[in-house]
Amino acid sequence: MKRAFLSKRAAPVGSESMDSAQAVAVFAALAQPWRLETFRLLVRYLPYGLAAGDVARLIALPHNTLSAHLAVLEQAGLVRSRREGRSIIFAAVKERALRLASFLAEDCCRPSDLRGPDASEVFPVKREISKSDKIYNVLIVCTGNSARSILAEAILNREGAGRFRAYSAGSHPTARPHPLALTLLTDLGYDVAGLRSKSWNEFAGPDTPAMDFILTVCDAAAGEACPYWPGHPLVAHWGIPDPVAVQGTHAEERAALMEAYRRLSGRITSFVNLDIERLDLATLKCKLGEIGGMEGATELALERKAA
């Protein structure tokens, strides 16, 4: 009876199913605390993944140790890697873990019970750390309010829904958001109807929502004299290279926007997972600074090249 059970295949999730030997390999890869934590972290950064250096920084592991763990996860099919410039980006393979869940629950659940409409119930984008009735207002600022701050506003309003309310503005706003930025967001499933370029003066008056956080995403805006912000919000700088400055083919310009989106998404995911209610002001400001230092580091790529 035991042998018969082990030889059964799970109900399909996607186009493939998992047998017992594959399940054992996945369990073996995850049966180590740092590898499990690494995989869970990368799940939160789906679909674009995270640079190796940022993984090491977020879970506080030395790069050579992380390299060994990532190799095990990649061999088990739980992680994929790709090169972007000099960096190696790692992304979780959600389908692999969903097939494992289907294998485990084959005799009690239908595959649709595991997946839900889009598998989001099985692998949520972010963890819930604490419950609070407070909604934090966040203003994302850059010079033109046409691309980076618009992307960040859209990402934060989706990732932080129910806990954060994001706005964006510019010190010298353009007439409208960059068309390629709006196209990218539309392609990624965002509602862009309410996105517009606007001056940061709209948020400096007494009748505007009091901000809890001000995030600057371009160096020029960070260096300018800001308006007086009611409520004394925490201010942090998360500089991102201007994707609109890239002049080239349509594909090259879109790639620059995708890179900006990926980096902003990584930082915002870290932000929404902060346990803000339990952090003192100094620690919170330090954490915001650390998030702003996430640069898509190349250390692991260089280590692999040297090896």
N, C-alpha and C positions, 0 to 999 in steps of 0.2 A: 504493500500500500504506500509506504514512504517513497519508494522508487517511482511509482506511478505518479505521485504528486509532484515530485521534482522534475519529471520529464514534461510536465504540461507547460504550454506556452500561455503567456498572458494575453488578454484581449488587446487588440492593437490600439495604440495611441499614435495618431499620425499614420505613416505609411509602413511602419515596422512594429514588431513586437519584441519582447525580451524573453530569453530562456534562462534557466537556473544558473548556468555557467556565467552568463553576462551579468546577472544580478549579483552573484558572488563577487565578481570583479569590481562592480560599482561599490558594493558594501566595503570591500577591502580598501578601496581608494578613500572612502569617507570615514573609515574607522580610525581616524587620527584627528585630534581636536583642531589643529591648525588648518588641516586640509578642509575639514568641515566648515570652519569659520571662513576660509577663503572662498569656498563655493557659495556660501550664503551671501557673502559680500558681493560677489560678482553677479548673483541673481538680482540684487537690488539695482545693479547698473545695466540691466538689460534695456534695449537690445545692443547697445554700442560697445559695452565693455569698459575696461579700465586699464590704463598703462601700468606696467609691472611696478614701476617705482611708486606709483600711488597706492597700489595694493599693499606693498611693503610698509608704506607710511601709515596707512589706515589700520592695519592689524599689528603694527609694531614688530615686524619680523626682519631679521637681517636678509639682505638680498640673496645671498647664496643659499640660505635655508629655504626661502620662498621659492627659489628656482627649482629645488628638488621636489618640493610639494606640488608646484604647478605641473611639473613633468609627469608626476603620478596621475594627477587629475586629467591631464590631456591624454595620457595613454588609456585611461578608462573611458574616454569619450565624454567626460563631464565638462570639459573646457576646450575651447578652440582659441588659437592664437593667429594673429595677422600682424604684418609689419606696416607701420605708417611712418614713413621717413626713417628716422633712426630709432624709433620706439617700437616696442612690441606690445600690442594691445591684446588683452585676454578677455574673453566673453564666456559666460556660462552657456552650456548647451541644455536649455530648459527641457527639450523633448526627451533627452536621455533620462533625466530624473522623473519625468512624467511616466515614461514607460516602466520605470522601476515601481512607481506607485501603482500603476495598473497591474503589474505582475503580482504585487503583494496582496491586492484587494480583488483578485480575479474571481474568487468564489463567493464574494459578498456584495460586490458593487458592479454596476455597469460602467464602462469607460466614461460615459458622459457625466456620471456622478462625480468622477474625479476631476474632469477637465473644467466643468462649468462652461459657460459660453466661450471663454477665451483663455482658460487655465489660470486666470488671475487669482482665483480663490486658493489654488494650490501653491502658487509662488507669487505672493504680493510684492509690489515694487519696493515697499518700505515696511519696516517694522513699526508697530505701535509701541512706543516706549512708555509714555505716561498719558493719562487722561486729563484734560483741562478744558474748561469752558471758554478760556480766552482764545481769541483769534488775533494773531500777530500781523500787524500791517508792515509791509516791506516795500520800500521804494528802491527800484533799481535805476541807476543813473549812468548815462554816458553823454557824449557831446551832442550827437545828432538824433538820438532816440529813433534810429531807423533799423538797426539789425541786432546787435548784441543785447541791448536792454529789452528789446521787443521779444527776442527769443527767451530771455530769462524770465520775463513776466509770464509768458505762456507756460513755460515749464513749471515754474513755482506754483502757479494757480492750479495746475493739474496735480503735481506731486504733493503739494501741501494742502489740498482741498480739505476744508473743515478745520484746519489749524493755522493756515497762513492765508493772507489776502495780499496779492502782489499788484504793484503798480509800476509803471516805468515813465521816465521823463528825460529830457535833455537840457543841457545848458544853452545850446543853440540848435533847437530841433529843426529837422528837415520838414518839408511839406507833408511827407507821408512816409510810412515804413518802406523799406527796400522791397521791391516786388519779389526778388528771389527768396528773401526771408519769409515772406508770407506764403509763397509757393511751397517752401520746405515744410513749414508748419502744417499747411493744409495736407500735404502728402503724408505727414506723420499723424494725422488724425486730430489736429487741434482745430478749435473753432476760432477763426481769426476776425470775426465780424466786429468785435469791440476794440481791436488793436488800432492805435493811432499814435502819431508822433505829437508830443506836447512839451511845453516848457515846464521846467522844474518849479517855476514860480506858482504854478497851479496848486502846489502842495505846501506852499509856505505861508498861506493865509490862516487867520484864526478859525475859519469855518471849514477847513479841510481836515480829513482824517489824521489823527495823531499817529505818526510813524513810530514803530518800535525798532526798526532797523533801516539804515540807508546803506545800500551796496553800490559802490562805483565799479563799473566793469571796463572802463577805459582810463588810461593814464592821464589824458588831457582833462577829463572831468574831475578826476581825483585831485589835480593840482589847482583847480580854479576855486575862487572864493565862493563858497556855497551860501544860499539863503539861510535865514534862521529857520531851523526846523522845530516846530512846536513839539513839546513832550520830551526833548532831550534824548533822541534815539541813539542807539549804538551805531557807529559808522565803521565800515570795513571796506577795504579795497580788494577786489577780485579781478585784477587786470587780465584781459583777454585780447590778443591781437585782433585788429579790425579786419574782418573778412571782406568788407566792402572795398578795402584798399587793394585787394588782389585784382589785377587786370589780366585777363586771359580769355580762354575759351569759356563757353557756358559751363562745361564740365568742371573746369578748374575753379571757376567762381562758386559753383555749387559745392564743390569739395571743401573750399575754405569755409563756407557757411556750415557744412556738416561738422567740420572740426570744431568750430566755435560752439555749435550745438552740443557736441559730445562733451566738451570740457565744461560747459555750463551745466549740463545735466549731471555730470559727476559731482560738481561742487554743490549743486542744489540738493542732490540726494543726500550728501553728507549733512547739509544744513538741516533738512527736515527730520533727520534722525537724531539730532542733538536733543538731549534731555534738558531743555531750556529751563523748565521750572525748578530743577534741582541744582543748577549751576549758579555760582555766585558771579557777580558782574565781571570781575577780573578774569576768571576762568573762561567765561563765555566770550569775552573779547579776544582772549588768546586762541580759543577754538576757531573763531571766525577768521583770525589771521592765518591759522594753519590751513584752513580750507582754501583761503586765497593763495596759498603757496603750492597748491596742487598744479603741477605743470606737465604731467605726462612724461615722467622722467625716463631716461634712457639707460640707467645703470645696468639693468638686467640684460638688455640687448648687448651692451658692451661686454658683460661677463660671458655671455654665450659665445660671442664672437671670439673672445680670447681663449675660451676652452676649445 
